[in-house]
Amino acid sequence: MINVKYFRTNPIVMERKDWKYEVPVEKLPRAMRVPKEVSEQLKGIGSKKFIRQLKREAVNCPVLHKKKSFLECYVCSNFVRRIRGIVYCKGLPLEES
């Protein structure tokens, strides 16, 4: 039997950190505008209702220092994962578009 507590506190396992920033996702009352290029990339990820819901979420981008739609964050090269309302970001420099 594997001791799960060992993996949570083992410093060797905890060293492999593949992100620099932990950014909370904010719920918005109205949807943010998303560029057409991003919308085209996301056509196959889910239903229209699901994408509409994601347009109402935003993050304060630590790299660009702006509030961005979560969908723009999702297609960014710095996006690692999203777990329980927290986006994990690599934090590498980006060109602002």
Secondary structure, 3 states (H helix, E strand, C coil): CCCHHHHHHCHHHHCCCCCCEEEECEECCCCCCCCHHHHHHCCCCCCHHHHHHHCCEEEEECCCCEEEEHHHHHHCCCEEEEECCEEEECCCCCCCC
